[in-house]
Amino acid sequence: MPGTNLTRDEAAARAAVFTVQSYDIDLDLTGGEETFTSRTTVKFTAVGTLPEELFIDLIAPTVHEVVLNGVALDVSQVVSTARIALPGVTTGANELQVVADAAYMQTGEGLHRFVDPVDGETYLYTQFEVADARRVFACFDQPDLKAVYTWTVKAPSHWQVVTVATAVEPEPAENGTAVWRFGPTELMSPYVTALVAGPYHRVTDELTVRDGRTIPLGVFCRKSLAEHLDADNVIAITKAGFAWFEKTFDCDYPFPKYDQLFVPEFNAGAMENAGTVTITEVYVFRSRVPEALIERRALTILHELAHMWFGDLVTMRWWDDLWLNESFAEYASTRCQAEATRWATSWTTFSSAEKSWAYRQDQLSSTHPIVADIRDLEDVEVNFDGITYAKGASVLKQLVHWVGEKDFDAGLRQYFKTHAWQNTTLKDLLGHLEQTSGRDLDSWSKAWLQTAGVNTLRPVVETGEDRVITRFAIAQEAAAEYPHLRPHRLVVGGYDLVEGKLRRTTRIELDVAGELTEVPQLSGKARPDLILINDEDLAYTKIRLDAGSLDTAMGHLADFEDSLARTLVWGAAWDMTRDAELPARSFVDLVLSNIASVDDPSVAQTLLRQLAATLESYVAPEFRKETVATAADRLFALLKTAEPGSDMQLLLARSFAAHAGTPEQLAAVETLLSGALSIDGLAVDTEMRWGLLIALVAGGTVGESEIAAELARDDTATGRVHAAAARAAIPTPEAKAAAFKSVVEDGDLPNTVQQAVIGGFGRVHDRSLLAPYVAPYFASLTKVYAERTNEMSAQIATGLYPSAQPVLEVLAATEQWLADSEAEPALRRLVVEGRDAVARAGRAQERDLRG
């Protein structure tokens, strides 16, 4: 991001001398399609000795006027790419006025503009995290300069206009327009204020919070999606979350209303704007979806609601504590979901999906401590990762167990009472937890928050001839690059086959530290059929099973009475596959032999994704074609026998279509799409049709005419995204060249379309189709990163990385680029992560080749 960066030191220097009172933001959205008028009045106070180079942030194509304390500044002298210099700031009160033409975006950053192809209506929404409020109004765009915001918005009169302030009635203006004048907001950081505007469909409700206030609730989506909006479910989850968070935090909801807006072309799952949460409209289900996705939507709703307290009411001082903001919301939302909704097994889902993500991220050479050193905005952009979210949440869960849930909650309550409307650091939170628990958390923090990498725990089992355990110990390992052996509080579970079920018969809770921890409690006892380290998933660590336990697990995965224990064994098998300890084809067989017995939809979805990754990356190339074909045949057989209408049936149908490649398999896909083959309970609805069609396109059996016909059936925003993916998946050199050009050279695709084209480009059965793009990929990277926004360039750097080509060739090309390039650290990190994944795949392929 040349010219748009902001360093931590610069932000700290501003915060040391500035206090911001208010922003008056006046936007005119009734002009053209490229820009809108932004008028900002900022009132701020300066104290102490002022640095020479003071500035405010703004990214806008044209700045018309800058007036500081009544003096007009020379725009040509004070305005640069992302900053307006402020010569003449005085100690005491200051007032700045800025008038600019700001740009509408199609990247999901700043003020995003979308036109609905169904009815031609325009929809807008803002996305300001990390530092994109400056794309809409002039501001000090850093978390610790909180202020009050007063929005005035001129827009078409038939629109809804929503900000973080309480809703107001519009005032009629000329030519079918209106003006919305909102009252001042609460004190908040720039990145959590927001504006959403357009003819959104709205469903309203309300709830009474514990201090007696009535909080209006709103759920919004585009008009053309209104028939698919299950607002009742969204509101029910929201109300359950309100009750749980207010009680657990002992803190009233801090804002006057709560709107949730499903918006188009959103880059993330959701964003915690204060009382005005924006959510990806992927969560407005046009077709039947598995329960796993409904569970995920509920978790997203609760995650953003948790942020109203932890993030919006009390906010991190700088992005070093981004992890705490996100990890806390991840932990709190999972706990709330488990205790206050129908998803009582949410921690099983967390173990299967979130911790798996954390372990994967933590084994890249780009891994970092949970408390990362965030020097500037470029650092934070690439730290929305598995460490920040999933590892942090895992470690917070462990901390709760370490200090005790009651004392943890008591510390949180003190934290909110003490720091409401303020900015804090990790030290502030840990101080309150030390007070309530009596524990010294300094050593814990150093071990868990200030070191990188994941440990592995292995059982050491010795038995006599009578299967009586003579010794049991737990060995701890660490990667050579991160040789930190950490303390773990965990449970060892012993499981025996009882009446055909694997039932826990032994439970030992203990502390594990150092290279070897003896567990004398098991000595002299009959060896259980399976011994599970880290039962209940309290600790953050990879685990292994001893040979006897592994045999039991492989033969009886379907027989666990406890879903979490079974998921931990699945996780161990997956880690062993990725670590080249278990042949990839063995993992493929394990999944296909046991997937039908998995009764948790979220776990089943994760396993099928892991199956896809194994087939794609970890099976030896010599066996890949045969293994994929056999897997697809087995998936189709499982599909035909799955319970009609079940989530498993739906997941298996999608997985089969994704892997179908032989003429017979593609013929089966075609009969499903045409209706010649009907499977009881399987709805071939809009989304399923696209999945089946793209499978046929990638297989080379249909092409442009069929894509056009399907788009005519579904000429919606989502349909156009699917069609873009399908066209990029056509297995011809011409189609691949067109897709690559549209993404890398033209660069004018909206964010979701670009992502779809990247996905379709990489969907091939014949990997040689992509071989010509290795060199162009590396040749284009630096230019792409320099010219595109962070989101768009990151999509390209990660999505087009040539991981499907032969391992040694890709590694050589990558190392050459790393040696020759002077790219920004953030871009180098993305490429290094691609290299690490390919290197891991190479090791797994070698292991699979040995069998």
C-alpha positions in Angstrom: 0.0 0.0 0.0 2.6 2.6 -1.0 1.5 6.1 0.1 -1.4 4.8 2.2 0.5 3.3 5.1 0.4 4.5 8.7 2.9 3.5 11.3 2.3 2.7 14.9 4.8 5.5 15.9 2.9 8.0 13.8 -0.4 7.0 15.4 1.1 7.2 18.9 2.5 10.7 18.2 -0.9 11.9 17.1 -2.6 10.3 20.1 -0.1 11.9 22.5 -1.2 15.5 21.4 -4.7 15.2 20.0 -8.1 14.6 21.5 -10.9 14.5 19.0 -14.3 15.8 20.1 -16.4 15.3 17.0 -16.9 14.7 13.3 -19.7 16.3 11.4 -19.9 14.3 8.2 -22.1 15.5 5.3 -22.3 13.2 2.3 -24.2 13.8 -1.0 -24.9 10.5 -2.6 -27.1 11.9 -5.4 -24.3 12.6 -7.9 -22.6 10.4 -10.4 -21.6 6.7 -10.3 -17.9 7.2 -9.6 -17.7 9.7 -6.7 -19.7 11.4 -4.0 -19.3 14.7 -2.2 -17.8 14.5 1.3 -17.8 17.4 3.6 -16.2 16.9 7.0 -15.9 19.2 10.0 -13.5 17.9 12.7 -13.2 19.5 16.1 -10.1 18.5 18.1 -7.9 19.7 20.9 -4.1 19.8 20.8 -1.9 19.8 23.9 1.7 19.9 24.8 4.6 20.3 22.3 3.3 19.7 18.9 5.3 17.7 16.3 6.2 19.5 13.1 4.5 17.0 10.8 0.8 16.8 11.9 -1.7 15.3 9.5 -5.2 14.0 9.1 -6.1 11.0 6.9 -8.0 11.1 3.7 -8.0 9.0 0.5 -10.0 10.8 -2.2 -9.5 11.5 -5.9 -10.1 15.2 -5.5 -9.9 17.5 -2.5 -11.5 20.9 -3.1 -11.1 22.7 0.2 -9.1 22.5 3.4 -9.8 25.1 6.1 -8.0 25.0 9.4 -9.2 27.4 12.1 -10.8 29.7 9.5 -7.7 29.8 7.3 -7.9 28.2 3.8 -4.9 26.0 3.1 -3.3 25.5 -0.3 -4.7 22.2 -1.4 -1.8 21.6 -3.8 0.6 22.0 -0.9 -1.1 20.0 1.9 -2.8 17.1 0.2 -0.9 13.9 -0.7 -2.0 10.3 -1.5 -3.6 9.5 1.9 -2.9 12.6 4.1 -3.6 16.2 4.5 -0.9 18.1 6.3 -2.0 20.4 9.1 0.3 23.4 9.4 -1.1 25.9 11.8 -2.6 23.6 14.4 -2.6 25.4 17.7 -2.5 24.3 21.3 -6.1 24.2 22.5 -9.2 23.9 20.4 -9.0 23.4 16.6 -11.6 23.1 13.8 -10.9 21.6 10.4 -13.2 21.6 7.4 -12.5 19.4 4.4 -14.5 19.2 1.2 -13.7 16.4 -1.3 -15.0 14.1 -3.9 -14.5 10.6 -2.5 -14.6 7.5 -4.6 -17.2 4.7 -4.6 -15.4 1.4 -4.3 -16.0 -2.1 -5.8 -13.5 -3.8 -3.6 -15.5 -4.1 -0.4 -13.4 -1.3 1.2 -14.5 2.3 2.0 -18.0 3.0 0.6 -18.8 0.0 -1.6 -21.3 0.6 -4.5 -23.3 -2.3 -5.9 -26.0 -2.3 -8.6 -28.5 -5.1 -8.4 -28.9 -6.7 -11.8 -32.4 -7.9 -10.9 -34.0 -4.4 -10.6 -31.2 -2.0 -11.3 -31.3 -0.6 -7.8 -28.1 0.8 -6.1 -26.9 -0.4 -2.7 -24.1 1.1 -0.6 -22.3 0.1 2.6 -19.1 1.0 4.3 -16.3 -1.2 5.5 -13.8 0.8 7.6 -11.6 -1.8 9.3 -8.6 -1.5 9.3 -8.3 2.1 8.1 -10.8 2.8 5.4 -13.0 5.4 7.1 -10.5 7.8 5.4 -11.9 6.8 2.0 -15.3 8.4 3.0 -14.4 11.3 5.3 -11.3 13.1 6.6 -10.4 11.6 10.0 -7.7 10.5 12.3 -8.1 6.9 11.3 -6.7 5.0 14.3 -8.5 3.2 17.1 -7.4 5.3 20.1 -8.7 8.6 18.8 -12.4 8.1 19.6 -14.9 10.8 18.8 -18.6 11.5 18.4 -20.0 11.4 14.9 -22.9 13.3 13.4 -24.0 12.1 10.0 -26.0 14.1 7.4 -26.7 12.2 4.2 -28.5 13.3 1.0 -29.8 10.3 -1.0 -32.7 9.2 -3.2 -35.9 9.5 -1.2 -36.9 5.9 -1.6 -33.8 4.6 0.1 -33.2 3.4 3.6 -30.2 5.3 5.2 -28.7 3.7 8.3 -25.9 4.9 10.4 -24.7 4.0 13.9 -27.1 6.7 15.3 -30.8 6.2 16.0 -32.9 6.2 12.9 -34.5 9.5 11.8 -37.2 10.6 9.3 -35.8 12.0 6.1 -36.5 15.6 5.0 -37.8 15.9 1.4 -35.4 17.6 -1.0 -35.4 18.3 -4.7 -35.8 15.9 -7.6 -36.8 12.8 -5.6 -34.1 13.1 -3.1 -34.1 13.5 0.7 -31.8 14.5 3.6 -31.3 12.4 6.7 -30.0 14.3 9.7 -28.8 12.0 12.4 -28.1 12.9 16.0 -24.6 12.5 17.6 -23.4 9.0 18.2 -21.8 7.6 21.3 -18.0 7.9 21.6 -16.3 5.4 19.2 -13.3 4.7 17.0 -13.5 5.6 13.3 -13.4 2.0 12.2 -16.7 1.1 13.9 -18.8 4.0 12.6 -20.8 3.1 9.5 -23.2 4.1 6.7 -25.5 1.8 4.8 -27.8 3.2 2.2 -30.1 1.9 -0.6 -33.6 0.6 -1.0 -33.0 -2.2 1.5 -35.9 -4.5 2.6 -36.3 -4.1 6.4 -37.8 -6.3 9.1 -38.2 -4.7 12.6 -38.5 -6.0 16.1 -37.4 -4.9 19.5 -36.2 -6.1 22.9 -36.0 -4.8 26.4 -32.5 -4.8 27.9 -31.8 -5.2 31.6 -31.7 -1.4 32.3 -35.3 -1.1 31.0 -34.5 0.5 27.6 -36.3 -0.7 24.5 -33.8 -1.5 21.8 -35.1 -1.4 18.2 -33.9 -4.3 16.1 -33.6 -4.2 12.4 -32.7 -6.9 9.8 -32.0 -5.7 6.3 -31.3 -7.2 2.9 -31.6 -6.2 -0.8 -35.2 -6.1 -2.1 -34.6 -8.9 -4.6 -33.5 -11.2 -1.7 -36.4 -10.4 0.6 -38.2 -13.7 -0.1 -35.2 -15.6 1.2 -34.5 -13.6 4.4 -35.3 -15.7 7.5 -35.3 -12.7 9.8 -37.1 -14.6 12.5 -34.2 -16.9 13.0 -31.7 -14.0 12.9 -33.7 -12.1 15.5 -34.1 -15.1 17.8 -30.4 -15.7 17.8 -29.8 -12.0 18.5 -32.2 -11.9 21.4 -30.6 -15.0 23.0 -27.2 -13.4 22.6 -28.3 -10.1 24.2 -29.6 -11.9 27.3 -26.4 -14.0 27.7 -23.9 -11.3 27.1 -25.6 -8.7 29.4 -25.8 -11.3 32.2 -22.3 -12.7 31.7 -20.6 -9.3 31.3 -22.8 -7.7 34.0 -22.9 -4.7 31.6 -25.8 -3.0 29.9 -25.8 -3.0 26.1 -24.1 0.3 25.2 -25.8 1.5 22.1 -29.4 2.8 21.4 -30.4 0.3 18.6 -29.1 -2.8 16.9 -29.4 -3.3 13.1 -28.0 -6.2 11.1 -27.6 -5.6 7.4 -26.9 -8.3 4.9 -24.9 -6.6 2.2 -23.6 -7.6 -1.2 -20.0 -8.3 -2.2 -18.8 -8.3 1.4 -15.2 -9.5 1.9 -15.5 -10.9 5.4 -18.2 -12.8 7.3 -19.4 -9.6 9.1 -18.2 -6.4 10.7 -19.0 -5.1 14.2 -20.0 -1.5 13.4 -21.5 -0.1 16.6 -25.2 -1.1 16.6 -25.0 -1.4 12.8 -23.5 -4.8 11.9 -22.9 -5.5 8.3 -23.0 -9.2 7.3 -22.2 -11.1 4.1 -25.4 -11.8 2.2 -24.0 -15.3 1.6 -26.0 -15.9 4.8 -29.2 -15.1 3.1 -29.9 -18.6 1.8 -31.4 -18.8 -1.7 -31.4 -22.5 -1.6 -31.3 -25.3 1.0 -28.1 -25.2 3.0 -26.6 -27.7 5.5 -27.1 -27.1 9.2 -23.4 -26.4 9.4 -23.9 -23.1 7.6 -26.9 -22.1 9.7 -24.7 -22.8 12.8 -21.9 -20.7 11.3 -24.3 -17.8 10.6 -25.5 -18.0 14.2 -21.9 -17.9 15.5 -21.2 -14.9 13.2 -24.2 -13.1 14.6 -23.1 -13.8 18.2 -19.4 -12.9 17.4 -20.4 -9.4 16.2 -22.7 -8.9 19.1 -19.9 -9.8 21.5 -17.9 -7.0 19.9 -20.4 -4.4 21.0 -18.8 -4.7 24.4 -15.3 -6.0 23.6 -14.2 -3.9 20.7 -16.7 -1.1 20.5 -17.4 -0.1 24.1 -13.9 -0.9 25.2 -11.4 -0.7 22.3 -7.8 -1.7 21.6 -5.4 1.2 21.6 -3.5 0.0 18.5 -3.7 -3.0 16.2 -1.2 -5.0 18.3 -4.3 -6.1 20.3 -6.3 -7.0 17.2 -5.9 -10.6 18.3 -7.5 -9.9 21.7 -10.4 -8.2 20.0 -11.1 -11.0 17.6 -10.1 -13.9 19.8 -12.3 -12.7 22.6 -15.3 -12.4 20.3 -14.5 -15.9 18.9 -14.3 -17.4 22.4 -17.3 -15.6 23.8 -19.6 -16.3 20.8 -18.8 -20.0 20.9 -19.4 -20.2 24.6 -22.7 -18.2 24.2 -23.7 -20.5 21.3 -23.1 -23.6 23.4 -25.0 -22.3 26.5 -27.8 -20.2 25.0 -28.8 -21.8 21.7 -29.7 -25.2 20.2 -26.0 -25.8 19.2 -24.9 -27.3 22.5 -22.0 -29.0 20.7 -20.4 -25.7 19.5 -17.1 -26.6 21.1 -17.0 -29.7 18.9 -17.3 -27.5 15.9 -14.7 -25.2 17.3 -12.3 -28.0 17.7 -12.9 -29.4 14.2 -12.8 -26.2 12.2 -11.3 -23.3 14.2 -8.5 -25.1 16.0 -7.6 -26.9 12.8 -7.2 -23.5 11.1 -5.0 -22.3 14.0 -2.7 -25.3 13.8 -2.3 -24.9 10.1 -1.5 -21.2 10.4 0.9 -21.8 13.3 3.0 -24.2 11.3 3.8 -21.7 8.5 7.1 -20.0 8.6 5.2 -16.7 8.8 3.7 -17.7 12.1 3.9 -15.1 14.8 3.2 -14.7 18.5 -0.4 -14.1 19.4 0.6 -10.7 20.5 2.1 -9.7 17.2 4.4 -6.8 16.6 2.1 -4.6 14.4 4.4 -1.8 13.2 2.0 -0.4 10.6 -1.2 -0.9 8.7 0.5 -3.3 6.2 1.3 -5.6 9.2 -2.2 -5.7 10.4 -3.8 -6.3 7.0 -2.1 -9.8 6.8 -2.7 -10.6 10.5 -6.4 -11.3 10.1 -5.4 -14.9 10.3 -5.7 -18.2 12.2 -3.4 -17.0 14.9 -5.4 -13.8 15.6 -8.7 -15.6 15.6 -8.5 -19.3 16.2 -5.3 -19.7 18.2 -6.1 -16.7 20.3 -9.5 -18.0 21.1 -8.1 -21.4 21.9 -5.6 -19.9 24.3 -8.3 -17.7 25.9 -10.4 -20.9 26.5 -7.3 -22.4 28.1 -6.9 -19.2 30.2 -10.5 -19.5 31.4 -9.7 -23.0 32.6 -6.4 -21.8 34.1 -8.0 -19.0 36.3 -11.4 -20.6 36.6 -14.5 -19.5 34.7 -16.1 -17.7 37.7 -13.0 -15.6 38.3 -12.5 -15.0 34.6 -16.1 -13.6 34.3 -15.5 -11.5 37.4 -12.4 -10.0 35.9 -14.3 -9.2 32.7 -17.0 -7.4 34.6 -14.4 -5.3 36.3 -12.8 -4.6 33.0 -16.0 -3.3 31.4 -16.9 -1.2 34.4 -13.4 0.4 34.6 -12.7 1.0 30.9 -16.1 1.7 29.3 -15.7 4.1 26.3 -11.9 3.9 26.6 -9.0 2.3 24.8 -7.0 -0.5 26.5 -4.1 -2.9 26.1 -3.8 -6.6 27.0 -2.1 -5.5 30.2 -5.3 -3.9 31.4 -7.3 -7.1 30.9 -4.7 -9.4 32.5 -4.5 -7.0 35.5 -8.2 -7.5 36.2 -8.0 -11.2 35.8 -5.0 -11.3 38.2 -7.1 -9.4 40.8 -10.1 -11.7 40.6 -8.2 -15.0 40.3 -5.1 -14.3 42.5 -2.9 -15.8 39.8 0.2 -14.3 38.4 -0.4 -14.2 34.7 3.0 -12.8 33.6 4.7 -16.2 33.0 1.5 -17.5 31.4 1.4 -14.5 29.1 5.1 -15.0 28.1 4.6 -18.7 27.4 1.4 -18.4 25.4 1.1 -14.9 24.0 4.7 -14.0 23.2 6.0 -17.1 21.5 5.0 -18.7 18.3 4.4 -22.3 17.1 2.4 -25.3 18.3 3.5 -28.1 20.5 2.9 -31.8 19.9 2.1 -34.2 22.7 2.7 -37.9 22.4 1.9 -40.7 24.8 4.6 -43.0 26.2 2.9 -46.2 27.2 4.5 -49.3 28.7 2.5 -52.4 29.6 3.0 -55.9 30.9 1.9 -59.0 29.3 -1.4 -58.7 31.1 -2.1 -55.3 29.5 -1.6 -53.6 32.8 0.1 -50.2 32.4 3.6 -50.2 34.0 4.3 -46.6 32.9 2.5 -43.8 31.2 4.0 -40.4 30.4 3.4 -37.5 28.0 6.3 -36.3 25.8 6.2 -32.8 24.5 7.8 -31.7 21.3 8.3 -28.3 19.6 9.4 -27.3 16.1 13.1 -26.5 15.8 12.4 -23.0 14.7 10.1 -22.4 17.8 11.6 -24.5 20.6 9.2 -23.4 23.3 7.8 -26.1 25.6 4.7 -24.7 27.2 2.7 -25.6 30.3 -0.6 -27.3 29.5 -3.6 -28.0 31.7 -5.4 -30.9 30.2 -7.3 -34.1 30.6 -6.2 -37.7 29.7 -9.2 -39.9 28.9 -9.2 -43.6 28.8 -11.9 -45.2 26.5 -13.0 -48.8 26.4 -15.4 -50.7 24.1 -18.5 -51.2 26.1 -21.5 -52.8 24.4 -20.1 -51.8 21.1 -19.5 -48.2 22.1 -16.3 -46.4 22.9 -17.1 -45.0 26.4 -14.8 -43.0 28.6 -13.9 -45.1 31.7 -10.9 -43.0 33.0 -10.5 -39.3 33.4 -7.3 -37.7 34.8 -6.8 -33.9 34.9 -3.2 -32.7 35.3 -0.6 -30.2 34.4 1.9 -31.0 31.6 5.2 -29.2 31.2 8.7 -29.7 29.8 9.9 -32.6 27.6 8.3 -35.4 29.6 5.5 -35.5 32.2 4.9 -38.8 34.1 1.3 -39.7 34.7 1.5 -42.1 37.7 -2.3 -42.2 38.1 -2.5 -44.7 35.2 0.3 -47.1 36.5 -1.0 -50.4 37.7 -4.3 -50.1 35.9 -5.6 -52.1 32.9 -4.8 -50.4 29.7 -7.9 -48.8 28.1 -8.6 -49.6 24.5 -7.9 -46.0 23.6 -6.0 -43.3 25.5 -6.7 -39.8 24.4 -4.4 -36.9 25.4 -6.1 -33.5 25.7 -9.5 -35.1 26.1 -12.2 -32.3 26.3 -9.9 -30.2 24.2 -8.8 -27.8 27.0 -5.2 -27.3 25.7 -3.9 -25.8 22.5 -1.7 -28.6 21.1 -1.4 -31.2 18.5 -1.8 -34.7 19.8 -0.8 -38.2 18.7 -2.2 -41.6 19.5 0.0 -44.6 20.5 -0.2 -47.6 18.1 -2.8 -49.5 20.1 -5.0 -46.4 20.5 -4.6 -45.6 16.8 -5.7 -49.1 15.8 -8.8 -48.8 18.0 -9.6 -45.4 16.7 -9.3 -46.4 13.0 -11.6 -49.4 13.6 -14.2 -47.7 15.8 -14.4 -44.0 14.8 -18.1 -44.4 14.5 -18.5 -45.8 17.9 -17.5 -42.9 20.2 -20.3 -41.9 22.5 -18.8 -38.4 22.8 -18.7 -36.2 19.7 -15.8 -34.0 20.9 -13.6 -37.0 21.7 -14.3 -38.4 18.2 -13.5 -35.0 16.7 -10.2 -34.9 18.5 -9.2 -38.3 17.0 -10.2 -37.0 13.6 -8.1 -34.0 14.2 -5.1 -36.1 15.2 -5.5 -38.1 12.0 -5.6 -35.0 9.9 -2.5 -33.5 11.6 -0.7 -36.8 11.0 -1.6 -36.6 7.3 -0.4 -33.0 7.0 2.8 -33.8 8.9 3.6 -36.8 6.6 3.2 -39.4 9.4 0.1 -41.0 7.9 -0.2 -41.7 4.2 -2.6 -39.4 2.4 -4.5 -42.3 0.9 -5.0 -43.8 4.3 -6.7 -40.6 5.4 -8.8 -40.6 2.3 -9.9 -44.1 3.1 -10.6 -43.2 6.7 -12.9 -40.4 5.7 -14.8 -42.3 3.1 -15.2 -45.3 5.4 -16.5 -43.3 8.3 -18.1 -40.1 7.0 -21.6 -41.7 6.9 -21.5 -42.1 10.7 -20.6 -38.5 11.5 -23.7 -37.0 13.0 -22.4 -33.4 13.4 -23.0 -31.5 10.2 -20.2 -29.0 10.9 -17.7 -31.8 11.5 -18.8 -33.6 8.4 -18.4 -30.4 6.3 -14.8 -30.0 7.7 -13.9 -33.6 7.0 -15.1 -33.3 3.4 -13.0 -30.2 3.0 -10.0 -32.0 4.4 -10.7 -34.8 2.0 -10.7 -32.4 -0.9 -7.4 -30.8 0.3 -5.8 -34.3 0.6 -6.9 -35.3 -2.9 -5.7 -32.0 -4.3 -2.4 -31.7 -2.5 -1.2 -34.6 -0.4 -1.8 -37.7 -2.5 1.3 -38.6 -4.5 0.9 -37.5 -8.1 1.5 -41.1 -9.3 -1.8 -42.1 -7.5 -3.8 -38.9 -7.7 -5.9 -39.6 -10.8 -6.9 -43.1 -9.6 -7.5 -42.0 -6.0 -9.7 -39.1 -7.0 -11.7 -41.3 -9.3 -12.2 -43.9 -6.6 -13.1 -41.3 -4.1 -15.7 -39.8 -6.4 -17.2 -43.2 -7.0 -17.4 -43.9 -3.2 -19.0 -40.4 -2.6 -21.6 -41.1 -5.2 -22.4 -44.5 -3.6 -22.7 -42.8 -0.2 -24.9 -40.2 -1.7 -27.3 -42.7 -3.1 -27.7 -44.4 0.3 -27.7 -41.3 2.5 -30.8 -40.4 4.5 -33.2 -38.5 2.2 -33.2 -34.8 2.9 -30.4 -35.0 5.4 -27.5 -32.6 5.7 -25.2 -35.5 4.9 -27.0 -36.1 1.6 -26.5 -32.5 0.7 -22.8 -32.4 1.7 -22.1 -35.6 -0.2 -23.8 -34.3 -3.3 -21.7 -31.2 -3.3 -18.5 -33.2 -2.7 -19.3 -35.7 -5.4 -19.8 -33.0 -7.9 -16.6 -31.3 -6.9 -14.6 -34.5 -7.6 -16.4 -36.0 -10.5 -14.0 -36.4 -13.5 -14.5 -39.7 -15.3 -16.9 -39.9 -18.2 -19.2 -42.1 -16.1 -19.1 -39.7 -13.1 -19.8 -36.6 -15.3 -22.7 -38.5 -16.9 -24.1 -39.0 -13.5 -23.7 -35.3 -12.7 -25.5 -34.5 -16.0 -28.4 -36.7 -15.1 -28.8 -35.0 -11.7 -28.8 -31.6 -13.4 -31.2 -32.6 -16.1 -33.5 -34.4 -13.8 -33.1 -37.7 -15.5 -31.8 -39.1 -12.2 -33.7 -38.1 -9.1 -32.4 -39.0 -5.6 -35.1 -39.0 -3.0 -34.7 -36.0 -0.8 -32.1 -34.2 -2.8 -33.3 -30.8 -4.0 -31.6 -29.7 -7.3 -32.3 -26.1 -6.5 -30.6 -22.9 -7.7 -27.3 -23.4 -5.9 -27.1 -27.1 -6.5 -27.7 -26.5 -10.2 -24.7 -24.2 -10.4 -22.5 -26.6 -8.5 -23.4 -29.4 -10.9 -23.0 -27.2 -14.0 -19.6 -26.0 -13.0 -18.5 -29.6 -12.4 -19.6 -30.4 -16.0 -17.8 -27.3 -17.3 -14.6 -28.2 -15.6 -15.0 -31.7 -17.0 -15.2 -30.4 -20.5 -18.7 -31.8 -21.3 -20.5 -28.4 -21.5 -19.5 -24.9 -22.2 -20.5 -21.3 -22.9 -24.0 -22.0 -24.2 -25.0 -24.0 -21.1 -23.5 -21.3 -18.9 -25.5 -18.6 -20.7 -28.7 -20.7 -20.4 -28.2 -21.2 -16.7 -27.4 -17.5 -16.2 -30.7 -16.7 -18.0 -32.5 -18.8 -15.4 -30.7 -17.0 -12.6 -29.6 -13.5 -13.7 -28.9 -12.3 -10.3 -25.8 -11.0 -8.6 -25.0 -14.5 -7.3 -25.8 -16.0 -10.6 -23.4 -13.7 -12.3 -20.7 -14.6 -9.8 -21.3 -18.3 -10.5 -21.3 -17.7 -14.3 -17.9 -16.0 -14.0 -16.5 -18.9 -12.1 -17.9 -21.3 -14.7 -16.4 -19.4 -17.6 -13.0 -19.4 -15.9 -13.3 -23.2 -15.4 -13.7 -24.0 -19.1 -10.7 -26.3 -19.7 -9.3 -24.6 -22.8 -6.1 -22.5 -23.1 -8.3 -19.6 -24.4 -10.6 -19.6 -21.4 -7.6 -19.7 -18.9 -5.9 -16.9 -20.8 -9.0 -14.8 -20.6 -9.5 -15.5 -16.9 -5.9 -14.7 -16.1 -6.0 -11.4 -18.1 -9.2 -10.2 -16.5 -7.8 -10.6 -13.0 -4.1 -9.7 -13.4 -4.0 -7.3 -16.3 -7.4 -5.7 -16.6 -8.1 -5.4 -12.9 -11.6 -4.0 -13.2 -13.6 -6.9 -11.7 -15.6 -6.3 -8.5 -14.2 -8.2 -5.5 -16.6 -11.1 -5.4 -16.4 -11.6 -9.2 -12.6 -11.5 -9.1 -12.6 -14.2 -6.3 -14.9 -16.3 -8.4 -12.8 -16.1 -11.5 -9.7 -17.0 -9.5 -11.5 -20.1 -8.2 -12.7 -21.1 -11.6 -9.3 -20.6 -13.2 -7.7 -23.0 -10.7 -10.4 -25.7 -11.2 -8.8 -28.1 -13.6 -8.5 -31.8 -14.1 -5.5 -31.3 -16.4 -3.0 -29.3 -14.5 -0.9 -28.6 -17.5 -3.4 -26.0 -18.5 -2.1 -23.8 -15.7 1.6 -24.4 -16.4 2.0 -21.4 -18.6 1.0 -19.0 -15.8 3.8 -19.7 -13.3 6.2 -17.2 -14.7 3.5 -14.5 -15.4 2.2 -14.9 -11.9 5.5 -14.0 -10.3 6.2 -11.3 -12.9 3.0 -9.5 -12.1 3.0 -9.6 -8.3 4.9 -6.5 -7.4 2.9 -4.4 -9.9 -0.4 -5.8 -8.7 0.4 -5.1 -5.1 1.4 -1.6 -5.9 -1.7 -0.7 -7.9 -4.5 -2.6 -6.2 -6.1 -2.3 -2.8 -5.0 -4.7 -0.1 -8.0 -6.9 -0.4 -7.8 -7.3 -4.2 -4.0 -7.8 -4.3 -4.2 -10.4 -1.5 -6.8 -12.3 -3.4 -4.5 -12.5 -6.4 -1.3 -13.3 -4.5 -2.9 -16.2 -2.6 -5.5 -17.4 -5.1 -3.3 -17.6 -8.2 -0.2 -19.0 -6.4 0.7 -22.0 -8.7 0.4 -24.7 -6.0 -1.1 -27.2 -8.5 2.2 -27.4 -10.5 5.0 -29.9 -9.7 6.4 -29.2 -6.2 10.0 -28.8 -7.1 9.3 -26.4 -10.0 7.0 -24.2 -7.9 9.5 -24.1 -5.0 12.4 -23.1 -7.4 10.3 -20.4 -9.0 9.2 -19.1 -5.6 12.7 -19.0 -4.2 14.0 -17.2 -7.3 11.3 -14.5 -6.9 12.0 -14.1 -3.2 15.7 -13.7 -3.9 15.2 -11.2 -6.7 12.2 -9.2 -5.5 12.2 -6.2 -3.2 8.5 -6.5 -2.5 6.8 -5.2 0.6 7.0 -7.5 3.6 3.2 -8.1 3.5 3.4 -9.4 -0.1 6.4 -11.5 0.7 4.6 -13.1 3.5 1.7 -14.1 1.3 4.1 -15.7 -1.2 6.1 -17.4 1.6 2.9 -18.9 2.9 2.1 -20.4 -0.5 5.6 -21.8 -0.6 5.3 -23.4 2.8 2.0 -25.1 1.8 3.6 -26.5 -1.3 6.6 -27.7 0.6 4.4 -29.4 3.1 2.4 -31.0 0.2 5.7 -32.3 -1.2 6.6 -34.1 2.1 3.1 -35.6 2.3 3.3 -36.8 -1.2 6.6 -38.5 -0.5 5.1 -40.2 2.5 2.1 -41.3 0.5 4.3 -42.7 -2.2 6.0 -45.0 0.3 2.5 -46.2 1.4 
